[in-house]
Amino acid sequence: MTQLPRSFSLSFEVNRARTQGQAIVALESTVITHGLPAPQNLELAADMEQAVRDEGAIPATVAVLDGKIHIGLGMDEVQRVASAESPRKISLRDFATALVKDEIGGTTVAGTIFAAHQAGIQVFATGGIGGVHREKEGQAQFDISTDLQALAQIPMIVVCAGAKSILDLDATLEYLETLGVPVVGYGTDKFPEFFSAGEKRAVSVQLDSPQDVVKFARRHWEIGMKSAVLVCQPVPADAAMKASEAEEAERQADDEARKKGIRGQALTPFLLKRVNELTKGKSMRANLALLKNNATLAGKIAAQMALESHKRVI
């Protein structure tokens, strides 16, 4: 194992798991700081960590506090992150700012997989990745999430429910193809649409078991590829929304954001909050369900990777 830079801090549990070759799953913290309101944010953080543990893996929630990039948080630290007055949303460009200013921050998909990769963690669970936002009148260029570039450059198995459906999904998939990121449908040949299962867009390959995912990822990296493997599974059927209902709420929220001039890092939190209001809580129910579901699958994949690595050593 390589020595981590001094700005990183591993929890005792994560450090022990890393040393012993145990399964570890990285978890983001923007869902705690920016994605969900209290008390759902704290409940969800605990539920996701428990879902990972239930599959025999160690959860490693990532956040910035006390001038360090923390990989693995105790519940008191989760509480501090959740209750911070003005937490920073931390993507790749924001780490140094938060560290030198001694700020508390929640890490995005890009920020989390960067930090996790530094610690040798290979599996990450999130809700939905960022992507290409829908074009707005008077806006000359695409608003493209740093998540996509990070996925192209960091070898990680990323378990999600597709991209957030508030985005331009066609453009997002096209950009992923351009960057050479394989889009795996877990148990499906269609790209999930976050709040709904998705039935319009094809994935690049369908895989149906953790063993298949691990085999695919290892082969992808063994031949010299450097990108992440994006594993997309649909939201659980009992919590899924009708695609038409989600799309209508998203269109209205997007129009409101345009009229208010909301963009950049503030855009996604606004859209998710407004969609939840417009759907009378249905979108949050779907969001909570898919996050826990993804943590469970990530735990299974990480456990399988650890098992195979142990067999190779023997």
Protein Blocks (a to p, Z undefined) as FASTA:
>chain_A
ZZddfkbccdfklmmmmmnopacddddfklmmmmpccfklmmmmmmmmmmmmmnopacdd
dddeehiacehiafklmmmmmmpmbacdddfklmmmmmmnopacdddfklmmmmmmmnop
abdcdfbdcddddddehiabdcddfklmmmmmmccddddebjafkbcfklmmmmmmmnop
acddehiabdcehjanbjabccfbdcfbfklmmmmmmmmmmnopabdcdddddddfklcc
cfklmmmmmmmmmmmmmmnopghjllmmmmmmmmmmmnnomlmmmmmmmmmmmmmmmmmm
mmmmmmmmmmmmZZ
